[in-house]
Structures are given as C-alpha cells and as structure tokens.
Amino acid sequence: MTSVARWDVLELALSEPTLFHHTSGATAYAEPSGGLVRFSPDLAGEWSYPGGSFVCTPATSRGPVRRAGTTVRWADGTPYHPLTTEWFGAPDQWAAALPALAASPFNRVRLRVSSAIEEQVRDLLAADIVADVLLPADEPVVRDTVNRLAAFRNLTWCLEPSGNSRRLAELIAELDSSRHLISMHEATDPGPPWLTHLSVRLENLRGVSALRRNYAKPVFVDACGHEGNGTTPDTSLRPEEMLTRIWEGTVRGAYVTHGESYVDAPWSAGGSRPTGIVAQRLRLLREVLDELPDGVEPIDDYRDAPTLAVPGEYYLQYLGEHQFPDRTFTLPAGAYDVDVLDVWNHSVRRTREDVAASGTGTLTVRLPGTQYQAIQIRRTS
C-alpha cells in the first residue's frame, strides 16, 4: 500500500475533486490542478479516497505553522520564531537569489504569485524556509494557487486587500485542508475572525504592543520600511533605523519583515543577494531567537524598554536609541549568565552574576552607554 509521512505531500493523478476519509472519521477535501490532486495528511493511519487508499506514517518534520495565541508554532508544538525578508523578483531571477536566502538569517520570505511560485515553494521547503505567498484579489488565481500549493507544509497565505477579501478567505479555507495561516496585507481592519494573524504596515514599532493586546492575535509587521537609497521615505531608511525597528518590534512580541531597496542592488525587487548592512547584522538576532526558551512573552515590568521574559528565568531587553549607563533588574536569588549585546557591532559581552538570597534581590547590568544595546539574562541555578 502507498505510504506518505504525516505533513508530507501525496500526489495522485486525479482530475476530479477528491474527498479523503480517515479511519477516525475525519475527512479532507482537495481539488485538482494540472491533472494532479495534492494532499498533505495530518493524521497518521489509514486514509481512503474513491479508487484507492494509503497509509500515513509518523511525521519526519515539524509540520506547518500554526497559531498559538499571540504567537506561532510548528504543528508538532515546537516554537517557531520567523525572521522574514521580502523578495518580489521575476521568475528568471530566482535561481540567483535562492543560494543567498539559504545562507541568510531569514527563515521566511514573502513572495508574489508568479509562474515560478511552485518551484520557489519546493526550493524553500528543501532549505527549511517558509514561503509567505501574497495572493492577488483574483478568484481564479487564488483557486489555482491554493490547489497547487496547499499540500506543501512551508506556507502562509496573505491576501491583497479588496472588497472581496472575506469571500476569498472562505475559498482558501474550503480548498486548503492543511489549514495554513492566512492574513490580509496591510489590513485596515485586522479583527475579522477569518484572519489568523495581523499583517500590518507600521513605522513606529511601539504600536505592536497595543495591536497584540487589542486583537489577541500574532502580529506580523509586513512593512516597516526598507534599508536603502530609494526616492521615497519608505525605501531610504538608514541601516541603523531599519535594524532598530526590527529589534524593537521583535522584542515587543511581533514578527518584523526586512526589506532592502538600494537603487544599484535592489534585493527586495529581485536582487541576487542582500547588499545592505542590516541582513548581516540580523545574524545576531537569529542566534538569539533560536535560543529563546519556550513560553517567552512580553512583560510590562520595565515600561521604558521592551522586554521579553519567562519571569524569574529569562529576560531579553532592547534599549534601542537610548544610551543608558546601566539597567537594574529585580530577580529571584540565584546565578545568572548576563549578555550585553551590541546589536549594531554584532558583539556579545558575557558575565556570570549572582543574586543573593538575602538583600534587595536586584541585579545591575553595566552598559557601554552607546545606542543599540540589548541585555539577555539567563538563570543558571
């Protein structure tokens, strides 16, 4: 009997819409595209469909991305910390850009639908990168794209805004048995229940905190500006400004997209590699995100600087443009590894500190008094 691992892709040479049945009673629906029906089973065990059956074996991957309150996780429950870049190039530019993406700190990339979209999604799956596919407000294109791509686990959907957005979102939900995340680009009303997360334009990243609180959904800042020397305010940010926006939004609990728009080397418009400073500087943030403990959330204990924490165990505080000489934290007794991160210069200074069982229960971290510093505190005992 044919077998496929959970969350992998089963391809069947079928030309009719197909209903799949699991022995538990669960069902899933898929429509054909290009003479194929593609289906990604999310339950192990035996499945049947008109004219055949197959066995879904245990997963060999983490599965697709799922919403978890105001955060996102892989389907197996593993935390997912996306760091996204925008790449809207032509199909013939893709082959040159892919190696740069695979070697970059980014694990998610925004793409527009094109004749190469299936090739791009397959290539990104092999590189363990999620594709955020920007869908036009065109029902035939949406139907065909979802039927072709929904079985691939490395996807999120983002609709271009239109008066028909709800109908298109309902169509995606009908066709996408993998239940990928769906948002609307720069939504003016991010509250509708059919949007799993927010995709917003935001230049002042302090606004992230209110969005998470007001809508209780994950916040993706898909447009905060571009590092570059373009002719508009949006495409001519200094690298320092772009980098601090990404760190500010991230430590406030959002997922912030990188963009780059240099006239002679336009990465986001289809360049072969990022040539700016920010993409390289973000490697430090990638390292920090990869080591975040499970359950980390923004806290309000330090209102003058955004802070992610597992209270009493872990703290990540970003100081941005402030030039503080030191910062004091109230902590339980114990030993802590304290990292002072120079975000701009990509350097880390680590010390081991002890908070006494008696006394004030505070830890003061000395800083260099320069901009773009972050503090990471991890309890070791």
C-alpha positions in Angstrom: 0.0 0.0 0.0 1.2 3.5 -0.8 2.5 5.4 2.3 3.3 9.1 3.0 4.7 10.7 6.1 2.4 13.0 8.1 2.5 16.5 6.7 4.3 15.4 3.6 2.8 15.6 0.1 0.8 12.8 -1.6 0.3 13.4 -5.4 -2.4 11.5 -7.2 -3.2 11.5 -10.9 -6.8 12.6 -10.5 -8.8 15.1 -12.4 -11.8 15.4 -10.1 -12.3 17.0 -6.7 -11.5 14.3 -4.1 -12.7 13.6 -0.6 -10.3 11.8 1.7 -11.5 9.7 4.6 -9.5 8.7 7.7 -10.4 5.7 9.8 -11.2 8.0 12.7 -14.0 9.6 10.7 -12.1 12.7 9.8 -12.3 13.9 6.2 -10.4 16.3 4.0 -11.2 17.9 0.6 -8.8 18.7 -2.3 -9.3 19.9 -5.8 -7.0 19.1 -8.8 -4.5 21.4 -10.5 -2.7 20.4 -13.7 -4.1 16.9 -13.6 -2.9 16.2 -10.0 -4.6 16.2 -6.6 -2.2 17.0 -3.9 -2.9 16.2 -0.3 -1.0 16.5 3.0 -2.4 14.2 5.7 -2.3 15.5 9.2 -3.4 12.2 10.9 -1.3 9.1 11.0 -3.1 5.8 10.0 -5.1 4.7 7.0 -6.8 7.0 4.6 -9.1 6.1 1.7 -10.4 8.0 -1.3 -12.5 7.0 -4.4 -10.5 4.3 -6.1 -7.7 3.9 -3.6 -6.1 4.2 -0.1 -2.8 4.9 1.6 -1.1 4.8 5.0 0.0 8.0 6.7 3.2 7.1 8.7 4.6 9.2 11.6 6.0 12.6 10.9 9.5 13.3 9.8 9.1 17.1 10.0 7.6 19.7 12.3 4.6 20.2 10.1 3.0 23.5 9.0 2.9 26.7 11.1 0.0 27.1 13.5 -1.3 30.0 15.6 -0.8 29.7 19.3 -2.5 32.6 21.0 -0.4 35.7 20.1 2.5 33.6 18.8 3.1 30.9 16.2 4.4 27.4 16.5 5.1 24.4 14.2 2.3 21.9 14.2 4.2 19.5 16.4 4.3 22.2 19.1 7.8 23.3 18.6 8.2 27.1 18.9 8.7 29.0 15.6 10.4 32.4 15.5 10.1 33.7 12.0 12.6 36.2 10.7 11.2 37.3 7.3 12.6 39.1 4.2 10.8 40.5 1.2 11.7 39.3 -2.3 9.4 40.3 -5.2 11.7 39.4 -8.1 10.9 38.0 -11.6 10.9 34.2 -12.1 14.2 34.3 -14.1 15.9 36.0 -11.1 15.0 33.2 -8.6 17.9 30.9 -9.3 20.4 33.6 -8.3 18.5 34.6 -5.2 17.9 31.1 -3.7 21.5 30.5 -2.5 21.6 33.9 -0.8 18.4 33.1 1.0 19.6 29.7 2.1 22.7 31.2 3.6 20.9 34.2 5.2 19.5 34.6 8.7 16.0 34.5 7.3 13.7 31.5 7.7 10.6 33.0 6.0 10.3 35.0 2.7 7.5 37.0 1.2 6.8 36.1 -2.4 4.2 37.2 -5.1 2.4 34.6 -7.2 4.2 34.1 -10.5 4.8 31.3 -13.0 7.7 30.1 -10.8 5.8 30.0 -7.5 5.6 26.2 -7.2 9.3 25.9 -8.0 10.0 28.6 -5.3 8.0 26.8 -2.7 9.6 23.5 -3.4 13.1 25.1 -3.3 12.3 26.8 0.0 11.0 23.6 1.5 14.3 21.9 0.8 16.0 24.9 2.5 13.6 24.7 5.5 12.3 28.2 4.8 8.6 29.2 4.9 7.0 31.0 1.9 4.6 33.7 2.7 2.6 33.8 -0.5 1.0 37.1 -1.4 -2.3 36.3 -3.2 -3.9 38.8 -5.6 -7.6 39.6 -5.3 -8.4 37.4 -8.2 -10.6 34.3 -7.5 -9.3 32.1 -10.4 -5.7 32.8 -9.4 -6.4 32.1 -5.7 -8.2 28.9 -6.6 -5.4 27.6 -8.8 -2.6 28.7 -6.4 -4.2 27.1 -3.4 -4.9 23.9 -5.2 -1.3 23.7 -6.4 0.4 24.7 -3.2 -1.7 24.0 -0.1 -0.2 20.5 0.4 3.2 21.9 1.0 3.8 22.5 4.7 6.1 25.5 4.4 3.4 28.1 3.6 1.4 31.0 5.0 -1.1 33.0 2.9 -1.5 36.7 2.7 -4.3 38.3 0.6 -4.1 41.6 -1.2 -6.9 43.8 0.3 -10.1 44.1 -1.7 -13.8 44.3 -1.3 -14.0 40.5 -1.9 -11.5 39.6 0.8 -13.9 37.6 3.0 -15.1 35.5 0.1 -11.5 34.8 -0.9 -10.6 33.9 2.6 -13.5 31.5 2.8 -12.5 30.0 -0.5 -8.9 29.4 0.8 -10.4 27.7 3.9 -12.5 25.5 1.7 -9.6 24.4 -0.5 -6.8 24.3 2.0 -7.1 21.1 4.1 -3.7 21.9 5.6 -5.2 25.0 7.3 -2.3 27.3 6.7 -2.2 30.7 8.4 -4.0 33.5 6.5 -3.8 37.3 6.8 -4.6 40.3 4.7 -1.8 42.6 3.6 -1.8 45.9 5.5 -5.3 45.2 6.7 -7.2 48.3 7.8 -9.4 46.1 10.0 -7.3 43.2 11.3 -10.1 41.9 13.6 -12.2 39.6 11.4 -12.1 36.0 12.8 -11.2 34.6 9.4 -7.7 36.2 9.7 -5.5 34.0 11.8 -2.9 36.8 12.3 -2.3 40.5 11.6 -0.3 41.7 8.6 0.3 45.4 9.1 2.3 48.4 7.9 3.9 50.1 11.0 6.8 52.5 11.1 6.6 53.1 14.9 7.1 49.7 16.2 5.9 50.7 19.7 2.5 50.2 18.3 3.0 46.4 18.3 2.1 46.2 22.0 -1.3 47.7 21.5 -2.1 45.6 18.5 -1.3 42.3 20.4 -3.3 43.5 23.3 -6.3 44.7 21.3 -6.7 41.8 18.9 -5.1 38.9 20.8 -3.5 37.6 17.6 0.0 37.2 16.3 1.3 40.4 14.8 3.4 40.3 11.5 4.7 43.7 10.5 5.0 43.1 6.8 6.0 46.7 6.0 8.1 48.8 8.4 10.3 50.3 5.7 13.4 49.4 3.6 17.1 49.9 4.2 18.2 51.7 1.0 18.7 54.9 -1.1 15.4 54.9 -2.9 13.4 58.0 -3.8 10.6 57.6 -1.1 10.7 57.7 2.7 9.8 54.0 2.7 12.8 52.9 0.6 15.5 55.2 2.0 16.0 54.2 5.7 19.4 54.3 7.2 20.6 50.8 8.3 20.6 51.8 11.9 16.9 52.8 11.7 15.9 49.6 9.9 17.8 47.4 12.3 16.4 49.1 15.4 12.8 48.8 14.0 13.2 45.0 13.6 14.7 44.6 17.1 12.1 46.9 18.7 9.1 45.0 17.1 10.6 41.6 17.8 11.2 42.2 21.5 7.6 43.6 21.7 6.4 40.2 20.5 5.9 40.8 16.8 7.4 39.3 13.6 9.0 42.1 11.6 9.9 41.9 7.9 13.2 43.0 6.5 13.3 45.0 3.2 16.2 46.4 1.2 15.9 48.9 -1.7 19.3 50.1 -2.9 19.0 51.5 -6.4 22.0 49.7 -7.8 21.3 46.4 -6.0 17.6 46.1 -5.2 17.3 42.9 -3.2 13.6 43.2 -2.4 12.8 43.9 -6.0 14.6 40.9 -7.3 18.3 41.2 -6.4 20.6 38.2 -6.3 21.6 38.8 -2.6 21.2 41.4 0.1 24.0 44.0 -0.2 23.0 46.2 2.7 24.2 46.1 6.3 21.1 45.0 8.1 20.8 41.5 6.7 24.3 40.6 8.1 23.6 42.4 11.4 20.5 40.3 11.8 22.5 37.2 12.3 22.8 38.1 16.0 19.0 38.3 16.3 18.7 34.9 14.5 21.1 33.4 17.2 19.0 34.9 20.0 15.7 33.8 18.6 17.0 30.2 18.1 17.9 30.0 21.8 14.7 31.6 23.2 13.1 29.5 25.9 9.7 28.1 25.4 6.9 30.4 26.8 8.7 33.7 26.4 6.3 36.7 26.3 6.5 40.5 26.5 6.2 41.8 30.0 5.3 45.3 31.4 7.8 45.2 34.4 10.2 47.6 32.6 8.0 50.2 30.8 10.8 52.3 29.5 12.3 49.4 27.4 10.6 46.4 25.6 11.3 43.2 27.4 10.6 39.5 26.6 10.7 37.2 29.5 10.0 34.0 31.3 9.8 35.8 34.6 12.5 34.7 37.0 14.2 32.6 34.4 14.9 34.6 31.2 14.9 38.2 30.1 15.7 39.9 26.8 15.5 43.7 26.8 16.2 46.0 23.9 17.4 49.6 24.6 17.3 51.0 21.1 18.5 54.6 20.7 18.8 55.1 24.4 22.3 55.3 25.8 21.7 54.0 29.4 24.8 53.6 31.5 23.2 50.6 33.4 20.0 48.7 33.9 18.7 47.2 37.1 16.5 44.0 37.2 14.6 42.5 40.1 15.3 38.8 40.2 15.0 35.7 42.4 18.1 34.5 44.2 20.5 32.5 42.0 23.2 32.6 39.4 22.7 34.2 36.0 24.5 34.4 32.7 24.3 38.1 31.6 24.9 39.0 28.0 25.3 42.6 26.8 24.6 42.5 23.1 25.9 45.3 20.9 23.3 44.9 18.2 24.9 47.3 15.7 28.5 45.9 16.1 27.4 42.3 16.5 29.3 41.6 19.7 28.5 39.9 22.9 30.0 40.5 26.4 29.1 37.7 28.9 29.5 37.7 32.6 28.3 35.4 35.4 26.4 37.2 38.1 24.9 36.1 41.5 21.8 37.5 43.1 22.0 36.9 46.9 19.2 35.1 48.7 19.0 37.9 51.1 19.1 41.6 50.4 17.5 43.6 47.6 17.2 40.8 45.0 18.4 43.1 42.3 21.0 42.8 39.5 22.6 45.9 38.0 24.0 45.4 34.5 26.7 47.9 33.4 26.4 49.2 29.8 28.8 51.0 27.4 26.5 54.0 27.2 26.0 53.7 23.5 23.0 53.1 21.3 21.6 49.8 20.0 22.3 47.6 23.1 20.3 44.7 24.3 20.6 42.7 27.5 20.0 38.9 27.8 19.7 37.3 31.2 19.5 33.5 31.7 19.2 31.9 35.1 21.7 29.0 35.5 20.7 27.8 39.0 
